[in-house]
Amino acid sequence: MRTHHLVALAATLSLAAAACGSVEAGNAETAQSAPSTSAPDPGTSGPVTVTDGRGEELTIDAPATTVVGLEWGIVENLVSLGVMPVGVADPAGYGAWVGAAPLDDEVTDVGMRGEPSVDAIVALDPDLVVATTDLAPNVVDQLEAVVPVLIVRPAAAERPVEQMRDNLTLVAAAVGRTDEAGELLADLDTALADGAAALEAAGVAGDRFTLADGWVEGSNVSVRAFTDASLAGAVVEELGLESAWELEGDPDYGLATTDVEGLTGLGDVHFLYYTNEVEEDPFAALDGNAIWDSLGFVESGDVHRLPDGIWMFGGPRSVEQLVEAVVTTLTA
């Protein structure tokens, strides 16, 4: 599934499909409190009870070991915790976009993220399916009729970093890996602190930045803005930079869209963007565009493509990749 359709932004846009497909927008009415969890002590195999992203309680007989993941952020968390899922929605797309936590070759493809195959999932006889509030309710109902399903709210614009942390903790409780989750979050805290210190030492702390991706349709380039309400935008702000986007993002992912004309009011910024080799670089495609070429950050060369394989909607390992990329770029 391509990132273009990761969300359907409220009223303002309909993102174009590309290599990796689409998912529906998250439910803005989903419970926003941190998930509660209870799990057996390490070394036991007793029941596990968690309260999921819908506010619904789920109990399974023991920490799940045979797990299917239907969204890439969930899959990244499972792999990072040491639980290789038996089935993944669009593993080829995952491999192209998520570099932080590679899959084994034996993982079964269970369809697209927005349209998984219930039959393929049931054939794997999983003890848990982990999905998100983006998944169509009728698909969730079909799955819940035959297998326990844990639903995670994938993003929350009002608390993006905290939601990412909560999701890891929730999934970890369901698979009996709470200690591993603590280690991942501790590593993330260290990376954030070290990254902020490096930017301070380089004299760029407090600088303004924008983070974006985009896509090309014919002769037009659409720009997707990762506002400070997005996970990626909020993480860069935690490094001590200031987001220059004044656009209002959607209530889940904190994303907004604009075009090249919409960049004219940004002023002096570090223009950071990401794409992937599987598709055309949208900002390279703007070379020769009179508006783009006249922008101050373009004239000064302050336009930076971040490395491929950083999933901007992932867990701690992807966030650490983003931190490293930003720090490396702005301190070079």
PETALIN-V462620 format. One record per run of one state. SS is the DSSP state (~ for helix, > for strand, _ for the rest). FROM is the first residue (numbers start at 1). TO is the last residue. If there is no record, write none. Layout:
ss=SS from=FROM to=TO
ss=SS from=FROM to=TO
This chain:
ss=_ from=1 to=4
ss=> from=5 to=5
ss=_ from=6 to=21
ss=> from=22 to=22
ss=_ from=23 to=36
ss=> from=37 to=38
ss=_ from=39 to=47
ss=> from=48 to=51
ss=_ from=52 to=56
ss=> from=57 to=60
ss=_ from=61 to=66
ss=> from=67 to=69
ss=_ from=70 to=71
ss=~ from=72 to=80
ss=_ from=81 to=86
ss=> from=87 to=88
ss=_ from=89 to=90
ss=~ from=91 to=97
ss=_ from=98 to=107
ss=> from=108 to=109
ss=_ from=110 to=110
ss=> from=111 to=111
ss=_ from=112 to=115
ss=> from=116 to=116
ss=_ from=117 to=117
ss=~ from=118 to=123
ss=_ from=124 to=127
ss=> from=128 to=132
ss=_ from=133 to=136
ss=~ from=137 to=144
ss=_ from=145 to=148
ss=> from=149 to=152
ss=_ from=153 to=156
ss=~ from=157 to=174
ss=_ from=175 to=177
ss=~ from=178 to=201
ss=_ from=202 to=207
ss=> from=208 to=217
ss=_ from=218 to=219
ss=> from=220 to=226
ss=_ from=227 to=230
ss=~ from=231 to=238
ss=_ from=239 to=241
ss=> from=242 to=243
ss=_ from=244 to=254
ss=> from=255 to=259
ss=~ from=260 to=263
ss=_ from=264 to=269
ss=> from=270 to=273
ss=_ from=274 to=283
ss=~ from=284 to=286
ss=_ from=287 to=289
ss=~ from=290 to=294
ss=_ from=295 to=295
ss=~ from=296 to=299
ss=_ from=300 to=302
ss=> from=303 to=305
ss=_ from=306 to=315
ss=~ from=316 to=331
ss=_ from=332 to=332
